[in-house]
Amino acid sequence: MIKQRESVNIEDTWALEDIFATDDLWRSAVEWVGGKLPEYERFKGKLSDSAEMLYRCLELDDEVGQVLEKIGCYARQKSDQDTTVTEYQDLAGRAEDLYIQAAQASSFIRAEITHMGEETVNRMTEAYGPLQKYRRLFTVMFREKEHTLSDQEEALLAAAGLMSDGASNAFRMFNNADLKFAPVTDRNGEELPLTHGTYIAYMQNSDRDVRRQAYDHMYDAYRAYENTLAALFAANVKQHVFYSRARKYPSSMAYALSGSAVPVQVYDTLIDTTHAFLPAMYRYVKLRKKRLGVERLHMYDVYVPLCEASSRQYSFEEAKEIVAQALAPMGEEYLSVLRQGFENRWIDVYENRGKRSGAYSSGPYGVHPYVLLNYNGTLDHVFTLAHEMGHAIHSYYSDRAQPCCYAGYHIFVAEVASTCNEALLTHYMLEHAKDQKEKAYIINHYLDSFKGTMFRQTMFAEFEKIAHGLTEAGETLTAERLCSVYHDLNGLYFGKEMELDDRIDMEWARIPHFYTPFYVYQYSTGFAAATAISRKILNGAEGIVERYKQFLSGGSSMDCIDLLKLCGVDMTGPKPVRDALTVFEEYLEKLEQLL
């Protein structure tokens, strides 16, 4: 039985009171920011007057930004813990409006600084010591000068933010609060609830009929709203294309990648290199078909483990202990941060009615990170714990080392820390496997992680590239068109051994990350980088743990590509992706031998 939020044990919930002890204090913070926003006016048009004037404006922006982050995190996480509570939907909406107001009030800053000219700003920075803090910020601004508009245009784009998230917000509420699925009936005739949180557990069930029901009911629910969902998806793509054109980028992909200073070639190289290794994926699919003993392999057969250990359940206490032992190669300092998270309620552990699906890590600067889980006791969720705590510890190191203006790290490197933790956990589980059967199960799980990240997320990335390209070419993203593109990609990535049906064509409609365009490719690049780094750590490469912690502490103080080079990983070429997929081939061969 899935509990109501008020019935969940407090020790299994996150301590949002560490951000604001009460909702009233949250409201006071909102009022404080509202009172601060008019102060931007006294700097507008005057940043070139003196170095001190420029510095005080940027300090104001930092001060407002820190409080805004607390306001936003508190409101979003309150809403996410139970999306049916309208009070917190209102708080989240108010926080979003306040972000937009702050963006409007501060929109002149970037434009004024870039119009001052790099030489002038450098001279002011050299002459006034406190401005040294913002040297990196200025470097990035001038690099993006050609994409910075006039004061009036920047203010207009900021104001448009009130509307630009409409499609994303509508999808989030539909997906988490409104959409309902028909229950699954087990072999005993008992009806079991189907939710976002239980779906993967059903997909891993050894009873094929349970898997089929869950799969059918999930996608039938989305199919019933296919035109609405296509309209929401298309609207989100259009707003991204609009912003990319307004800022004079050659494509929406270039616009999305520019924030992390990642060359478009990295995206294209990921897809091309993965295509070269698709025969390995076809081998994996063929092995799955053979092992399951089915005449026709369906998409609902993709997640069920191929070994008997799949029924094992891990209590959350067991999961925490396993993760801590697996991360021991990172050293005592890293483990102490992990324990802080475990012992001080950083984590919201179990599913409850209305809770946002999936898992994530978030948290405001100056407090501590938070992790949302929907823990169900499977090995997959033990890995999810390791994954999300990787994000949390990354944030901890970055926040500790960097001022607030550089503490936030780009998405491109965000998945490295989380996936590195998963790789270390895989190694630990294999080292402590009791027998060949358990070892085969762990290898199968690792291969499934490869399949779900390197192949599946790259397929998602290719879908986004095609969808945005169609929109940029003037085509309409109808449900029929989206389903056709998605069907063809599944055929390409899974091969001829997989039986495709029209239900899987609707999978694009249930992927929340598509509403953050060109996000998902970074799971694949992050996995590749993490595979390289974890192997260095496990092999005891000299100084790698300290260099890795330097990477974790970097925030946005360096370009993403350069941060990874601290660990000896260069993502501008195909080597990290090729090497990671070679590891997939190696483990696939091991599993073929064990089975």
Buried (B, 14 or more C-beta within 10 A) or exposed (E): EBBEBEEBEEEBBBBBEBBBEEBEBBBEBBEEBEEBBEBBEEBBEEBBEEBEBBBBBBBBBBBBBBBBBBBBBBBBBBBBBBBBBEEBBEBBEBBBEBBBBBBBBBBBBBBBBBBBEBEEBBEBBEEBEBBEBBEBBBBEBBEBBEBBBEBEBBBBBBBBBBEBBEBBBBBBBBBBBEBEBBBBEBEEEEEBBBBBBBBBBBBBBEEBEBBBBBBBBBBEBBBEBBEBBBBBBBBBBBBBBBBBBBBEBEBBBBBBBBBBBBBBEBBBBBBEBBEEBBEBBBBBBBBBBBBBEEEEBBBBBBBBBBBEBBEEEBEBEEBBEBBBEBBEBBBEEBBEBBEBBBEEBBBBBBBBBBBBBBBBBBBBBEBBBBBBBBBBBBBBBBBBBBBBBBBBBBBBBBBEBBEBBBBBBBBBBBBBBBBBBBBBBBBBBBEEBEEEEBBBBBBBBBBBBBBBBBBBBBBBBBBBBBBBBBBBEEEEBBBEBBBEBBBBBBEEBBBEBBBBBEBBBBBBBBBBBBBEBBBBBBBBBBBBBBBBBBBBBBEEBEEBBEBBBBBBBBBBBBBBBEBBBBBEBEBBEBBBBBBBBEBBBEBBEBBBEBB
